[in-house]
Amino acid sequence: MRRILIVGAGQSGLQLALGLQAHGYDVTLMSNRTAEEMRSGRVMSTQCLFPTALRHERELGLDFWAGQAPPIGGVGVSVAGPGPDGAHRRAVDWVGRLAHPAESVDQRLKTAGWLDTFAERGGRLVIHAATVSDLDFLAGRYDLALVASGKGELAALFGRDATRSPYTAPQRALAAAYVHGLAPRPEHADLTAVTCNFLPGVGELLVVPTLTLTGRADILCWEAIPGGPLDVFQGPMSPGEHLTATLELMERFTPWEYARATEVELTDAHATFSGCHTPTVRHPVGHLPSGGAVLGVADAVVADDPLTGQGANAAAKCAASYLASILDHGERPFDIGWMQETFDRHWSTARHATAWSNAMLAPPPAHVLDLLGAAGRLQPVADRLAGGFDDPADFDSYFYDAARTAAYVARVAEEAKSPV
């Protein structure tokens, strides 16, 4: 039986550990927190898993919250700015429908549940915040060691890939609050949707229906351009102060969202977080002081900005890809060449999410604004844009190039005129 060490108990680490466990591997999982500490701790992320990522969970029998989490049937987009009177209004507003529902589950709920499941199924669980020296000591005792933690000193094992990392500083300051009491959008009352409010030159407000520890809820997440008017969540701030600041910004910049948030309250005492990180792609093989090698997983090596909602999806897809590579490899050694090939297999699809996320962090070019406007007139365009959240590779054919965008919109417009 092959012995595998995984350091990190988030979406990717736990999904991979449970997948290997199901195939008879001897898996040791290192987590810096117990399941109870996860449940009782501060919210860790925003997340929305689209159909492909959800399928990977379902195939492993890990979709424990299906039927409890609100089914997300679409993605809404608004583009807004100040009018002559200074009040912010929407120039664009539409909802694209997904072919299959998406789903958001609070990572505290999911990771704690999966961690309990791993232990109940006989997995070896070590509660310890691993250091490089720990990993250096342990790695040689396993057939393969993987790092599924993108924070702390372990992340420094994986050097930045400058050719794939256009940014050297954070492009957004993130601030999220989980709330109860958000009313439905009256314009889209027939469909539960993730909503992306774009404020060019200022930042974005994302609204995500979710399931949390206390039931059905919504995530209010500001993505602020650093130094701009939304970047107000710096320094110590209580959860109540965080929510007050969130609502004040909504009243000023997205009054249509504020109108349905007048009675919201935090879901629990730990329902807020803020922070930022630099979008970075790293080299996948980490070299230990004694000469051993470890393979980075998910955001340990590919960390996109949360703006396009790809983080948890990329983690799930990475875990699925790595699981397939490990199973395909059989009893052969997990050498550095295999590690690089395994990452390259994952990167062949992950690169599309990275390219799209990085592009959306930049000021939108005119043809992208035209495309978003066209989606408000042409439902097939809105639906295709929504589908890109699940499969960002589709953007290659029509999103990035102005001529291709124009040709695509013209073709859809012409088809809309044709009789059925």
Sine and cosine of phi, psi and omega as CSV:
sin_phi,cos_phi,sin_psi,cos_psi,sin_omega,cos_omega
0.00,0.00,0.79,-0.61,-0.04,-1.00
-0.98,0.22,0.64,-0.77,-0.08,-1.00
-0.97,-0.25,0.80,-0.60,-0.07,-1.00
-0.84,-0.55,0.71,-0.70,0.11,-0.99
-0.94,-0.35,0.78,-0.62,0.07,-1.00
-0.83,-0.55,0.82,-0.57,0.04,-1.00
-0.96,-0.27,0.90,-0.45,-0.01,-1.00
0.87,-0.49,0.82,-0.58,-0.11,-0.99
-0.86,-0.51,0.80,0.60,0.14,-0.99
-0.98,-0.18,-0.37,-0.93,-0.01,-1.00
-0.81,0.59,-0.77,0.64,-0.10,-1.00
-0.96,0.27,-0.72,0.70,-0.05,-1.00
-0.89,0.45,-0.71,0.71,-0.01,-1.00
-0.94,0.33,-0.67,0.74,0.02,-1.00
-0.87,0.49,-0.68,0.74,0.02,-1.00
-0.92,0.38,-0.68,0.74,0.00,-1.00
-0.87,0.49,-0.71,0.70,-0.01,-1.00
-0.93,0.37,-0.57,0.82,0.05,-1.00
-0.92,0.40,-0.69,0.72,0.05,-1.00
-0.91,0.41,-0.65,0.76,0.02,-1.00
-0.86,0.52,-0.67,0.75,-0.01,-1.00
-0.91,0.42,-0.39,0.92,0.01,-1.00
-0.99,-0.15,0.24,0.97,0.14,-0.99
1.00,0.03,0.19,0.98,0.03,-1.00
-0.98,0.18,0.48,-0.88,0.07,-1.00
-1.00,0.02,0.97,-0.24,-0.15,-0.99
-0.93,-0.37,0.76,-0.65,0.19,-0.98
-0.94,-0.33,0.79,-0.62,-0.02,-1.00
-0.89,-0.46,0.79,-0.61,0.06,-1.00
-0.97,-0.26,0.81,-0.59,0.02,-1.00
-0.80,-0.60,0.60,-0.80,0.02,-1.00
-0.99,0.11,-0.05,1.00,0.00,-1.00
-0.59,-0.81,0.46,-0.89,0.13,-0.99
-0.98,0.21,0.20,-0.98,0.05,-1.00
-0.87,0.48,-0.65,0.76,-0.01,-1.00
-0.92,0.39,-0.61,0.79,0.06,-1.00
-0.91,0.42,-0.57,0.82,0.07,-1.00
-0.90,0.43,-0.75,0.67,-0.04,-1.00
-0.88,0.47,-0.61,0.79,-0.10,-1.00
-1.00,-0.05,0.04,1.00,-0.06,-1.00
-1.00,-0.03,-0.10,-0.99,0.01,-1.00
-0.96,0.26,0.51,-0.86,0.07,-1.00
-0.83,0.56,0.57,-0.82,-0.16,-0.99
-0.95,-0.31,-0.29,0.96,-0.17,-0.99
-0.21,-0.98,0.18,-0.98,0.39,-0.92
-0.98,-0.21,0.43,-0.91,-0.01,-1.00
-0.26,-0.97,0.55,-0.83,0.18,-0.98
-0.49,-0.87,0.91,-0.42,0.00,-1.00
-1.00,-0.02,0.80,-0.60,0.00,-1.00
-1.00,-0.03,0.10,-1.00,-0.23,-0.97
-0.81,0.59,-0.65,0.76,-0.04,-1.00
-0.90,0.44,-0.72,0.69,0.02,-1.00
-0.90,0.44,-0.65,0.76,0.03,-1.00
-0.90,0.43,-0.56,0.83,0.04,-1.00
-0.89,0.45,-0.63,0.78,0.03,-1.00
-0.88,0.47,-0.66,0.76,0.05,-1.00
-0.91,0.42,-0.69,0.73,-0.05,-1.00
-0.90,0.44,-0.63,0.78,0.00,-1.00
-0.89,0.45,-0.44,0.90,0.04,-1.00
-1.00,-0.09,0.06,1.00,-0.03,-1.00
0.94,0.34,0.50,0.86,-0.08,-1.00
-0.95,-0.31,0.17,0.98,-0.01,-1.00
-1.00,0.08,0.88,0.48,-0.11,-0.99
-0.91,0.42,-0.37,0.93,-0.13,-0.99
-0.95,-0.30,0.18,0.98,0.09,-1.00
-0.88,0.47,0.74,-0.67,-0.06,-1.00
1.00,-0.04,-0.31,0.95,0.07,-1.00
-0.98,-0.21,-0.68,0.73,0.04,-1.00
-0.95,0.31,0.59,-0.81,0.00,-1.00
-0.90,0.43,0.78,-0.63,0.05,-1.00
-0.94,0.34,0.82,-0.57,-0.05,-1.00
-0.99,-0.13,0.93,-0.38,-0.12,-0.99
-1.00,-0.09,-0.10,1.00,-0.05,-1.00
-0.31,-0.95,0.09,-1.00,0.08,-1.00
-0.81,-0.58,0.85,-0.53,0.04,-1.00
-0.99,-0.16,0.58,-0.82,0.01,-1.00
-0.74,-0.67,0.75,-0.66,0.16,-0.99
-0.82,-0.57,0.62,-0.78,0.14,-0.99
-0.85,-0.52,0.81,-0.59,-0.15,-0.99
-0.64,-0.77,0.28,-0.96,0.06,-1.00
-0.19,-0.98,0.10,-0.99,-0.03,-1.00
-0.96,0.28,0.66,-0.75,0.12,-0.99
-1.00,0.05,-0.12,-0.99,-0.01,-1.00
-0.84,0.54,-0.49,0.87,-0.01,-1.00
-1.00,0.01,0.03,1.00,0.01,-1.00
1.00,-0.01,-0.26,0.97,0.01,-1.00
-0.97,0.25,0.63,-0.78,-0.01,-1.00
-0.99,0.12,0.73,-0.69,0.01,-1.00
-0.70,-0.71,0.37,-0.93,0.01,-1.00
-1.00,0.04,0.83,-0.56,0.15,-0.99
-1.00,0.03,-0.42,0.91,-0.01,-1.00
-0.72,-0.70,0.67,-0.74,0.08,-1.00
-0.35,-0.94,0.88,-0.48,0.01,-1.00
-0.40,-0.92,0.21,-0.98,0.10,-1.00
-0.77,-0.64,0.80,-0.60,0.13,-0.99
-0.99,-0.11,0.66,-0.75,-0.03,-1.00
-1.00,-0.01,0.65,-0.76,0.05,-1.00
-1.00,0.05,0.54,-0.84,0.03,-1.00
-0.91,0.41,-0.55,0.83,0.05,-1.00
-0.65,-0.76,0.47,-0.88,-0.10,-0.99
-0.91,0.40,0.53,-0.85,0.19,-0.98
-0.99,-0.12,0.06,-1.00,-0.08,-1.00
-0.37,-0.93,0.63,-0.78,0.08,-1.00
-0.83,-0.56,0.78,-0.62,0.07,-1.00
-0.78,-0.62,0.81,-0.59,0.06,-1.00
-0.72,0.69,0.80,-0.60,-0.04,-1.00
-0.88,0.48,-0.43,0.90,0.08,-1.00
-0.89,0.46,-0.69,0.73,-0.01,-1.00
-0.93,0.36,-0.72,0.69,-0.08,-1.00
-0.94,0.35,-0.79,0.62,-0.08,-1.00
-0.91,0.41,-0.60,0.80,0.05,-1.00
-0.90,0.44,-0.69,0.72,0.02,-1.00
-0.90,0.44,-0.68,0.74,0.02,-1.00
-0.93,0.37,-0.62,0.79,0.01,-1.00
-0.89,0.46,-0.68,0.73,0.07,-1.00
-0.87,0.49,-0.67,0.74,-0.02,-1.00
-0.89,0.45,-0.68,0.73,0.02,-1.00
-0.85,0.52,-0.71,0.71,0.00,-1.00
-0.93,0.37,-0.67,0.75,-0.01,-1.00
-0.89,0.46,-0.49,0.87,0.00,-1.00
-1.00,0.06,0.15,0.99,0.10,-1.00
1.00,-0.08,0.17,0.99,0.03,-1.00
-0.94,0.35,0.49,-0.87,0.02,-1.00
-1.00,0.03,0.92,-0.38,-0.07,-1.00
-0.94,-0.35,0.81,-0.58,0.03,-1.00
-0.89,-0.45,0.88,-0.48,0.03,-1.00
-1.00,-0.04,0.98,-0.22,-0.07,-1.00
-0.22,-0.97,0.71,-0.71,0.08,-1.00
-0.99,0.17,0.99,-0.13,-0.15,-0.99
-0.92,0.39,0.61,-0.80,0.10,-1.00
-0.94,-0.35,0.13,-0.99,0.05,-1.00
-0.88,0.48,-0.64,0.77,0.00,-1.00
-0.91,0.41,-0.60,0.80,0.09,-1.00
-0.87,0.50,-0.74,0.67,-0.04,-1.00
-0.91,0.42,-0.61,0.79,0.03,-1.00
-0.89,0.47,-0.62,0.78,0.01,-1.00
-0.95,0.31,-0.61,0.79,-0.15,-0.99
-1.00,0.03,-0.55,0.83,-0.22,-0.98
-0.83,0.56,-0.65,0.76,-0.04,-1.00
-0.93,0.38,-0.20,0.98,0.00,-1.00
-1.00,-0.01,0.02,1.00,-0.02,-1.00
-0.82,-0.58,0.36,-0.93,0.07,-1.00
-0.94,0.33,-0.50,0.86,-0.02,-1.00
-0.45,-0.89,0.69,-0.72,0.10,-1.00
-0.86,-0.51,0.73,-0.68,-0.02,-1.00
-0.81,-0.58,0.61,-0.80,0.03,-1.00
-0.93,-0.37,0.91,-0.40,-0.01,-1.00
-0.92,-0.39,0.64,0.77,0.03,-1.00
-0.76,-0.65,0.85,-0.52,-0.04,-1.00
-1.00,-0.08,0.21,0.98,-0.05,-1.00
-0.82,-0.57,0.27,-0.96,0.08,-1.00
0.97,0.23,-0.22,-0.97,-0.12,-0.99
-0.94,0.34,-0.40,0.92,0.01,-1.00
-0.91,0.41,-0.53,0.85,0.01,-1.00
-0.89,0.46,-0.47,0.88,-0.02,-1.00
-0.94,0.33,-0.19,0.98,0.07,-1.00
-0.92,0.40,-0.38,0.92,-0.11,-0.99
-0.94,-0.34,0.94,-0.33,-0.08,-1.00
-0.94,0.34,0.55,-0.84,0.00,-1.00
-0.90,0.44,0.72,-0.69,0.09,-1.00
-1.00,-0.05,0.99,-0.13,-0.10,-0.99
-0.89,0.45,-0.49,0.87,-0.03,-1.00
-0.94,0.34,-0.34,0.94,-0.03,-1.00
-0.90,-0.43,0.13,0.99,-0.07,-1.00
-0.80,-0.60,1.00,0.01,-0.07,-1.00
-0.96,0.30,-0.30,0.95,-0.06,-1.00
-0.96,-0.28,0.61,-0.79,0.02,-1.00
-0.90,-0.45,0.07,1.00,0.02,-1.00
-0.53,-0.85,0.36,-0.93,0.04,-1.00
-0.85,0.52,0.65,-0.76,0.01,-1.00
-0.98,-0.20,-0.22,0.98,0.05,-1.00
-0.57,-0.82,0.55,-0.83,0.18,-0.98
-0.97,-0.23,0.83,-0.55,-0.16,-0.99
-0.99,-0.16,0.67,-0.74,0.07,-1.00
-0.54,-0.84,0.87,-0.49,-0.10,-0.99
-0.79,-0.61,0.52,-0.86,0.07,-1.00
-0.66,-0.75,0.74,-0.67,0.09,-1.00
-1.00,-0.04,0.79,-0.62,-0.11,-0.99
-0.72,-0.70,0.48,-0.87,0.27,-0.96
-0.98,-0.19,0.43,-0.90,0.16,-0.99
0.99,-0.11,0.10,0.99,0.04,-1.00
-0.97,0.26,0.81,-0.58,-0.01,-1.00
-0.97,0.24,0.40,-0.92,0.06,-1.00
-0.90,0.43,0.45,-0.90,0.13,-0.99
-0.94,0.34,0.84,-0.54,-0.04,-1.00
-0.89,0.46,-0.48,0.88,-0.02,-1.00
-0.95,0.31,-0.41,0.91,-0.09,-1.00
-0.77,-0.64,0.66,0.75,-0.13,-0.99
-0.91,0.41,-0.34,0.94,-0.05,-1.00
-1.00,0.07,-0.02,1.00,-0.12,-0.99
-0.57,-0.82,0.81,-0.59,0.10,-0.99
-0.98,0.18,0.84,-0.54,-0.12,-0.99
-0.65,-0.76,0.49,-0.87,0.29,-0.96
-0.96,0.30,0.66,-0.75,-0.01,-1.00
-0.86,-0.51,0.77,-0.64,0.03,-1.00
-0.91,-0.41,0.93,-0.37,0.04,-1.00
-0.98,-0.18,0.93,-0.37,-0.02,-1.00
-0.99,-0.11,0.80,-0.60,0.05,-1.00
-0.87,-0.49,1.00,0.05,-0.11,-0.99
-0.79,0.61,0.75,-0.66,0.00,-1.00
0.99,0.12,-0.10,1.00,-0.06,-1.00
-0.85,-0.53,-0.77,0.64,-0.03,-1.00
0.49,-0.87,-0.46,-0.89,-0.09,-1.00
-0.57,-0.82,0.45,-0.89,0.19,-0.98
-0.87,-0.50,0.84,-0.54,0.06,-1.00
-0.96,-0.29,0.69,-0.72,0.05,-1.00
-0.84,-0.55,0.86,-0.51,-0.13,-0.99
-0.80,-0.60,0.90,-0.44,0.14,-0.99
-0.90,0.43,0.68,-0.74,-0.11,-0.99
-0.53,-0.85,0.17,-0.99,0.18,-0.98
-0.92,-0.40,0.81,-0.59,0.01,-1.00
-0.84,-0.54,-0.14,-0.99,-0.07,-1.00
-0.87,0.49,-0.47,0.88,-0.06,-1.00
-0.95,-0.30,0.32,0.95,0.08,-1.00
0.96,-0.29,-0.36,-0.93,-0.03,-1.00
-0.89,0.45,0.70,-0.71,-0.06,-1.00
-0.44,-0.90,-0.06,-1.00,0.10,-1.00
-0.70,-0.71,0.53,-0.85,0.08,-1.00
-0.97,-0.23,0.80,-0.60,0.12,-0.99
-0.96,-0.27,0.92,-0.38,-0.13,-0.99
-0.80,-0.60,0.91,-0.42,0.11,-0.99
-1.00,0.03,0.73,-0.69,0.15,-0.99
-0.91,-0.41,0.98,-0.20,-0.13,-0.99
-0.99,-0.14,0.72,-0.69,0.20,-0.98
-0.91,0.40,0.83,-0.56,-0.10,-1.00
-0.81,0.59,0.73,-0.69,0.02,-1.00
1.00,0.08,-0.09,1.00,-0.02,-1.00
-1.00,0.01,-0.07,-1.00,-0.10,-1.00
-0.93,0.36,-0.29,0.96,0.06,-1.00
-1.00,0.04,-0.20,0.98,-0.12,-0.99
-1.00,0.10,0.95,0.31,-0.11,-0.99
-0.88,-0.48,0.11,0.99,-0.10,-0.99
-0.98,-0.19,0.56,0.83,0.01,-1.00
-1.00,-0.03,0.50,-0.86,0.04,-1.00
0.98,0.17,0.08,-1.00,-0.03,-1.00
-0.87,0.48,0.69,-0.72,-0.03,-1.00
-0.45,-0.89,0.79,-0.61,0.05,-1.00
-0.95,0.31,0.32,-0.95,0.06,-1.00
-0.83,0.56,-0.65,0.76,0.03,-1.00
-0.90,0.43,-0.67,0.74,0.05,-1.00
-0.90,0.43,-0.61,0.79,0.04,-1.00
-0.88,0.48,-0.73,0.68,0.00,-1.00
-0.91,0.42,-0.65,0.76,0.03,-1.00
-0.87,0.50,-0.71,0.71,0.02,-1.00
-0.90,0.43,-0.63,0.78,0.03,-1.00
-0.86,0.51,-0.73,0.69,-0.05,-1.00
-0.94,0.33,-0.60,0.80,0.04,-1.00
-0.88,0.47,-0.66,0.76,0.05,-1.00
-0.92,0.39,-0.63,0.78,0.04,-1.00
-0.89,0.45,-0.67,0.74,0.00,-1.00
-0.89,0.46,-0.59,0.81,-0.04,-1.00
-0.99,0.14,-0.70,0.72,-0.18,-0.98
-0.97,-0.24,-0.45,0.89,0.01,-1.00
-0.71,-0.71,0.92,0.39,-0.08,-1.00
-0.87,0.49,-0.45,0.89,0.06,-1.00
-0.92,0.39,-0.50,0.87,0.10,-1.00
-0.99,0.15,-0.61,0.80,0.01,-1.00
-0.88,0.47,-0.55,0.84,-0.05,-1.00
-0.87,0.49,-0.44,0.90,0.03,-1.00
-0.98,-0.19,0.14,0.99,-0.06,-1.00
-0.90,-0.44,0.23,0.97,-0.10,-0.99
-0.94,0.33,-0.28,0.96,-0.02,-1.00
-0.87,-0.49,0.36,0.93,-0.04,-1.00
-0.97,0.23,0.41,-0.91,0.14,-0.99
-0.60,-0.80,0.43,-0.90,0.00,-1.00
-0.89,0.45,0.56,-0.83,-0.04,-1.00
-0.95,0.32,-0.47,0.88,-0.01,-1.00
-0.26,-0.97,0.02,-1.00,-0.10,-1.00
-0.95,0.30,-0.18,0.98,-0.04,-1.00
-0.84,-0.54,0.57,0.82,-0.20,-0.98
-1.00,-0.08,0.30,0.95,0.02,-1.00
-0.75,-0.66,0.45,-0.89,0.18,-0.98
-0.40,-0.92,0.34,-0.94,0.06,-1.00
-0.54,-0.84,0.37,-0.93,0.00,-1.00
0.29,-0.96,-0.11,-0.99,0.01,-1.00
-0.34,-0.94,0.37,-0.93,0.13,-0.99
-0.48,-0.88,0.36,-0.93,0.02,-1.00
-1.00,0.06,0.83,-0.56,0.07,-1.00
-0.86,0.51,0.83,-0.56,-0.15,-0.99
-0.55,-0.83,0.66,-0.75,0.22,-0.97
-0.95,-0.32,0.75,-0.66,-0.05,-1.00
-0.90,-0.43,0.32,-0.95,0.10,-1.00
-0.92,0.38,0.69,-0.73,-0.22,-0.98
-0.98,0.21,-0.30,0.95,-0.06,-1.00
-0.97,-0.23,0.84,-0.54,0.06,-1.00
-0.98,-0.17,0.70,-0.71,-0.05,-1.00
-0.96,-0.26,0.82,-0.57,-0.05,-1.00
-1.00,0.07,0.36,-0.93,-0.04,-1.00
-0.83,0.57,-0.56,0.83,-0.03,-1.00
-1.00,0.10,-0.04,1.00,0.03,-1.00
0.96,-0.29,-0.13,0.99,0.04,-1.00
-0.96,0.28,0.19,-0.98,-0.03,-1.00
-0.77,-0.64,0.55,-0.83,0.06,-1.00
-0.75,-0.66,0.42,-0.91,-0.03,-1.00
-0.96,-0.28,0.77,-0.64,0.04,-1.00
-0.99,0.16,0.56,-0.83,-0.06,-1.00
-0.84,-0.54,0.67,-0.74,0.15,-0.99
0.79,0.61,-0.81,-0.58,-0.15,-0.99
-0.96,0.26,-0.02,1.00,0.20,-0.98
-0.92,0.40,-0.44,0.90,-0.04,-1.00
-0.81,-0.58,-0.39,0.92,0.07,-1.00
-0.73,-0.68,0.97,-0.23,-0.05,-1.00
-0.89,-0.46,0.98,-0.18,0.02,-1.00
-1.00,0.00,0.39,-0.92,0.11,-0.99
-0.92,0.39,0.58,-0.82,-0.04,-1.00
-0.93,0.36,-0.08,1.00,-0.13,-0.99
-0.77,0.64,-0.69,0.73,-0.06,-1.00
-0.99,-0.10,0.17,0.99,0.10,-1.00
0.92,0.40,0.52,0.86,-0.10,-1.00
-0.99,-0.13,-0.19,0.98,-0.14,-0.99
-0.84,0.55,-0.85,0.52,-0.02,-1.00
-0.92,0.40,-0.58,0.82,0.05,-1.00
-0.90,0.44,-0.71,0.71,0.03,-1.00
-0.89,0.45,-0.61,0.80,0.02,-1.00
-0.90,0.43,-0.70,0.72,0.02,-1.00
-0.90,0.43,-0.66,0.75,0.00,-1.00
-0.93,0.37,-0.61,0.79,0.04,-1.00
-0.90,0.43,-0.72,0.69,0.01,-1.00
-0.86,0.51,-0.66,0.75,0.01,-1.00
-0.91,0.40,-0.66,0.75,0.00,-1.00
-0.92,0.40,-0.71,0.71,0.01,-1.00
-0.91,0.43,-0.62,0.78,0.04,-1.00
-0.86,0.50,-0.71,0.70,0.01,-1.00
-0.89,0.46,-0.66,0.75,-0.01,-1.00
-0.91,0.41,-0.64,0.77,0.02,-1.00
-0.91,0.40,-0.72,0.69,-0.01,-1.00
-0.90,0.44,-0.65,0.76,-0.01,-1.00
-0.91,0.42,-0.43,0.90,-0.13,-0.99
-0.98,0.19,-0.30,0.96,0.05,-1.00
0.88,0.47,-0.76,-0.65,-0.09,-1.00
-0.99,-0.15,0.11,0.99,-0.02,-1.00
-0.96,0.29,0.38,-0.93,-0.03,-1.00
-0.90,0.43,0.60,-0.80,0.09,-1.00
-1.00,0.04,0.97,0.25,-0.07,-1.00
-1.00,0.04,0.02,-1.00,-0.07,-1.00
-0.88,0.47,-0.61,0.79,0.04,-1.00
-0.86,0.50,-0.68,0.73,0.04,-1.00
-0.91,0.42,-0.64,0.77,0.02,-1.00
-0.86,0.51,-0.72,0.70,0.00,-1.00
-0.91,0.42,-0.68,0.74,0.02,-1.00
-0.89,0.45,-0.61,0.79,0.01,-1.00
-0.91,0.42,-0.69,0.72,0.06,-1.00
-0.91,0.42,-0.68,0.74,-0.02,-1.00
-0.86,0.50,-0.60,0.80,0.05,-1.00
-0.88,0.47,-0.70,0.71,0.04,-1.00
-0.93,0.38,-0.68,0.74,-0.06,-1.00
-0.89,0.45,-0.46,0.89,-0.02,-1.00
-0.85,0.52,-0.45,0.89,0.11,-0.99
-0.96,-0.28,-0.58,0.81,-0.04,-1.00
-0.89,0.46,-0.48,0.87,-0.04,-1.00
-0.87,0.50,-0.48,0.88,-0.01,-1.00
-0.93,0.36,-0.65,0.76,0.05,-1.00
-0.91,0.41,-0.64,0.76,0.02,-1.00
-0.90,0.43,-0.71,0.70,-0.01,-1.00
-0.88,0.48,-0.69,0.72,-0.02,-1.00
-0.93,0.37,-0.70,0.72,0.01,-1.00
-0.87,0.49,-0.71,0.71,0.01,-1.00
-0.90,0.43,-0.61,0.79,0.01,-1.00
-0.91,0.41,-0.63,0.78,-0.04,-1.00
-0.95,0.30,-0.30,0.95,0.06,-1.00
-0.97,0.25,-0.39,0.92,-0.01,-1.00
-0.99,0.12,0.34,-0.94,0.09,-1.00
-0.83,0.56,0.74,-0.68,-0.09,-1.00
-0.93,0.38,0.76,-0.64,0.08,-1.00
-0.93,0.36,0.27,-0.96,-0.10,-1.00
-0.85,0.52,-0.62,0.78,-0.07,-1.00
-0.94,0.34,-0.47,0.88,0.07,-1.00
-0.95,0.32,-0.66,0.75,0.08,-1.00
-0.88,0.47,-0.63,0.78,0.06,-1.00
-0.89,0.45,-0.64,0.77,0.01,-1.00
-0.90,0.44,-0.71,0.71,0.02,-1.00
-0.89,0.45,-0.61,0.79,0.07,-1.00
-0.91,0.41,-0.65,0.76,0.01,-1.00
-0.89,0.45,-0.54,0.84,0.01,-1.00
-0.89,0.45,-0.43,0.90,0.06,-1.00
-0.96,0.29,-0.34,0.94,0.00,-1.00
-0.98,-0.22,-0.45,0.89,-0.14,-0.99
-0.83,-0.56,0.96,-0.27,-0.07,-1.00
-0.87,0.49,-0.59,0.81,0.04,-1.00
-0.86,0.50,-0.54,0.84,0.05,-1.00
-0.93,0.36,-0.69,0.72,0.03,-1.00
-0.87,0.49,-0.68,0.73,-0.01,-1.00
-0.91,0.41,-0.61,0.79,-0.01,-1.00
-0.94,0.35,-0.65,0.76,0.06,-1.00
-0.88,0.48,-0.67,0.75,0.04,-1.00
-0.89,0.46,-0.65,0.76,0.02,-1.00
-0.90,0.45,-0.42,0.91,0.03,-1.00
-0.91,0.41,-0.38,0.93,0.08,-1.00
-0.90,0.43,-0.49,0.87,0.06,-1.00
-1.00,0.07,-0.64,0.77,-0.05,-1.00
-0.75,-0.66,0.99,0.12,-0.03,-1.00
-0.89,0.46,-0.29,0.96,0.03,-1.00
-0.86,0.51,-0.45,0.89,-0.03,-1.00
-0.90,0.43,-0.42,0.91,-0.02,-1.00
-0.90,0.43,-0.41,0.91,-0.03,-1.00
-0.84,0.55,-0.54,0.84,-0.15,-0.99
-0.99,0.10,-0.22,0.97,-0.08,-1.00
-0.46,-0.89,-0.15,0.99,-0.20,-0.98
-1.00,-0.07,-0.66,0.75,-0.22,-0.98
-1.00,0.07,-0.42,0.91,-0.10,-0.99
-0.96,-0.29,0.79,-0.61,-0.09,-1.00
-0.87,0.49,-0.66,0.75,-0.02,-1.00
-0.92,0.40,-0.67,0.74,0.02,-1.00
-0.91,0.41,-0.62,0.79,0.03,-1.00
-0.88,0.47,-0.74,0.67,-0.02,-1.00
-0.89,0.46,-0.67,0.75,-0.01,-1.00
-0.91,0.42,-0.65,0.76,0.00,-1.00
-0.90,0.44,-0.75,0.66,-0.02,-1.00
-0.88,0.47,-0.66,0.75,0.01,-1.00
-0.89,0.46,-0.64,0.77,-0.01,-1.00
-0.91,0.41,-0.68,0.73,0.01,-1.00
-0.92,0.40,-0.64,0.77,0.02,-1.00
-0.89,0.46,-0.64,0.77,0.01,-1.00
-0.92,0.38,-0.65,0.76,0.02,-1.00
-0.90,0.43,-0.54,0.84,0.00,-1.00
-0.93,0.37,-0.43,0.90,0.01,-1.00
-0.98,0.17,-0.40,0.92,-0.12,-0.99
-0.96,0.28,0.65,-0.76,0.05,-1.00
-0.93,0.37,0.56,-0.83,0.00,-1.00
-0.97,0.25,0.00,0.00,0.00,0.00
